[in-house]
């Protein structure tokens, strides 16, 4: 079964270093808490708010061993008024036998406010 594994984080600056570092931290946590192996990943979508454009956050995924052939795409979030700024979101499509409610979605830094309804699945 393909499941969506979600996560989000924020950056303090629109710089390549801040973007890649924050994305790497988020990816590492998603991979760790959900025990994700690259061969089980169908694709990864990474979006940013319109105030982030100094680098492709997908660059962070290439730092992980054995993730070279995982398809990844970056895109822009729609600019909703009053939405969280400087935010990077990830949707990873993973082939897993884990039940939907057992997937751990990870929200870091200021992005913790995005899904308070998930309760115990937040890290």
N, C-alpha and C positions, 0 to 999 in steps of 0.2 A: 504494500500500500504506500502510495506517495503521500507524505505529510508535509505541511508547511511549517517551518521553524522560523519564528520571527524574532527580531531584535532591533534595538535602536540605541543610539547614543548621541551626544552632542560634542561640538568642538568650541573652543574659546576663540579661535582665530581661523581665518580663511587662508591657511598656508598648507603647502604640501605635507610638511612634517606633521602638523596637527591632524589633518585629514587621514593620512595613512596610519598614523599611530593609534588614533581612536578607533578606526575601522579594524585594525589588527587586534586590538584589545577585545572588541566586541566579537569578532570571528572566533578568537581563541576560546572565549567563554562559551559561546554557542556550541562549538565543537566539543569542548570538554564536558559540559554538563549533560549533553545529549548523546555522548559517545559516538560521534559521527565520523565515519570513515569516508575518504574522498570517493571511493568506488560506489558508494551508495547515494551520491548526490547527483540529481538530474540536472539542476541548474541553480544559480544564485543570482538574484536580482538585488541591486543596491541602488537606493534612491537618496537624493540629497535635496534639501530645501534650496531655493534659488540663490541664497546668500553664500553658498559653498560652490566654488568653481576653480579653485587653485590647483586641483589634482583630481584624477580619477580614484575614488576610494577602492576600486577593484584591484588596484596595484598592491594592496595589502594582502590579498589572497595569494598572490604569487610568492609570498615569503614563506608559505607553508609547504613543507615537503610533501610530495605526491599529489598536490592539488593542481598541477600544471594543466591538465586536460579537462578540468571542471569548467563548463561554460558559465561565464559570468557577464552580466551586463549592468551598466550604470544608466540611470535616468533621473529626471527631475520630478520632484513632488509638485502637485498643483499648488499654486500660491493662495491658500485659504487665508482670509483675514484673521488675524490674531492667533495663527497657528504657531507652534513652537519653532523658534528660529535656530539656525546653525545645527540642524539635525540630519543625521545619517540613519537610514533604515535599511534593514536586510530582511529578505525573504529567501530562505533556502528550501529547495524542494528535495526531500530526502526519502529514499525507499527504506521503510522501516516497519517492523511489526509492532512497534510501540503504539498504544492507544492514543487517540487525539488528546485526551485530557491529561496524559502523562508527559507530553512534550513540554520541555522547559523553555519558555520564551524569556529572553534576556533584555532588560532595559537598564541602561547605565546612565550615570550623571543626570542631567536635567530631563532626559527622556523617560525617567521613571514615572512622570506624570501622565504619560500617554495611555497606559493601560492599567489603571489601578483595579479594574474589575477582575484581572487575572489572579489577584491574590497571591497564593503560594507558588505560582509558576514564575513569579518575578524573582530575579536574582539581585 
